[in-house]
Amino acid sequence: MTAQVPEKLNFEGQTHSLCTEPLKQYFELAGVKSPFDDFYSTALWRGYVGTWDITNDHLYLIHLQGWIAGKDEPCGLDEL
């Protein structure tokens, strides 16, 4: 099994690896399919790397680099 590229978590001035998928729950609760599901990489099954920030006890997605099958360039938060 290939190790997965972790998400990034900024907390108290340090960047940590986040080995969970907070955005997955968003898609499930919204009842929509992730636009990244059709991208294939053995090291990045979820198709994106998110950068998260904890501020005032809330988790915020502040940056996203995702890949959609058939597109030549990665997409960001604005395309999500």
Sequence and secondary structure as in RCSB ss.txt:
>XXXX:A:sequence
MTAQVPEKLNFEGQTHSLCTEPLKQYFELAGVKSPFDDFYSTALWRGYVGTWDITNDHLYLIHLQGWIAGKDEPC
GLDEL
>XXXX:A:secstr
      EEEEETTEEEEE S HHHHHHHHHT   TTTT   TT TTSEEEEEEEETTEEEEEEEEE  TT SS B
 GGG 
